[in-house]
Amino acid sequence: MNCNPVYNMMAQGVTEGVFPGGVLLCARGSDIFFCEAFGLADLIQKRPIQKDAVFDLASLTKPLATAVAMAVLVQDGRLGLHTCLREVLPGAVAPDKAKITMDMLLRHTSGLPAHRAFHTIIADRADPAQALIDAVLAEPLESNPGSRQVYSDLGFMLLCHVIETVTQQRLDQFVRDRVYSPLGIRDLFFIHLGKKDVPKHRNRLVSTWDCPWRGRVLTGEVEDENAWAAGGVQGHAGLFGDARSIHLLCLEILHGLGQQPTCVLEPRILSGFVKKYPGQTMAAGFDTPSFTGSSSGRYFSQNAVGHLGFTGTSFWIEPDTGLMVILLTNRVHPCRSNEKIRKFRPAIHDCIAGCIR
């Protein structure tokens, strides 16, 4: 396959300021047919990005950490998709949230708002992670649970708390032990900000936002303020990783979707997670291509699953063909206002599809 158009488009993305740097990996199943790095990991240091660069994955945390952790708990029989919050957090949940199910949280139909700037009130608390959950549980619902789909970070904050309550482990520890390590994945991880040691892979970390609130360019600290204030390990953001590690996890998901043998994620459970409900585009923990203007371009089918990350990251898996596209960029470096990625994402996916076709 001639990948020159794909290579040229990624290089052009750097030249035109879509992102300072990025890594693009394309594969058919286990066969990686394109993996290249472009541009800079840090504009101030002029540090070039390598193929094994480690990115702040932002909301890819939702499917690649929180959702797969929930899938393990469901297949273990420790939770069900229709388990209500009141069953897991008795005494902590107000009546309006008592009947919110795990499925509603995963599918963004809980009624919780999309976002709140909790970091402004929890950063100085003695236990900021607990303060974050208290704030979420106190937040009024914007709609009745199950009535409409509104993409919500708050729902995944609650899922993180649910996972940690059931397992008595921090989310990063549980997903490492039960998902990443059995799959041989070494470079998907959270950076717990309570530790005093320098984050691992320091020379491979890609810089993101020049944050006025924190007063520095962020490298090895989660870009999302709420996740940062809560300690760096959260259900909606906080995961770091490189393209090949994401490919290994996507391969496990692909095998499960194709009812092939898997190592940790049972196909029967995954099929329930990716099932779409009428009138909804988001599945349980995953996104699917919208009918018009999808970031996956025009050629991924309605069976595809994936997700976007605010920092300029994404992955898409096409079960029908085995195609996987993992696009990692630092488009928020040094500022969040750069939104050129919106047009670039569908264009690069169409370019890849065109080369294959």
Buried (B, 14 or more C-beta within 10 A) or exposed (E): EEBEEBBEBBEEBBEEEBBBBBBBBBBBBEEBBBBBBBBBBBBEEEBEBBBBBBBBBBBBBBBBBBBBBBBBBBBEEEBEBEBBBBBBBEEBBEEEBBBBBBBBBBBBBBBBBEEBEBBEBBBEBEEBBEBBBBBBBEBEBBBEBBEEBBBBBBBBBBBBBBBBEBBEBBBBBBBBEBBBEEBEBBBBBBBBBEEEEEBBBEEBBBBBBBBEEBEEBBBBBBBBBBBBBBBBBBBBBBBBBBBBBBBBBBBBBBBBBBEEEBEBBBBEBBEBBBEBBEEEBBBBBBBBBEEEEBBBBEBBEEBBBBBBBBBBBBBBBBBEBBBBBBBBBBBBBBEBEBEBBEEBBBEBBBBBBEBBE
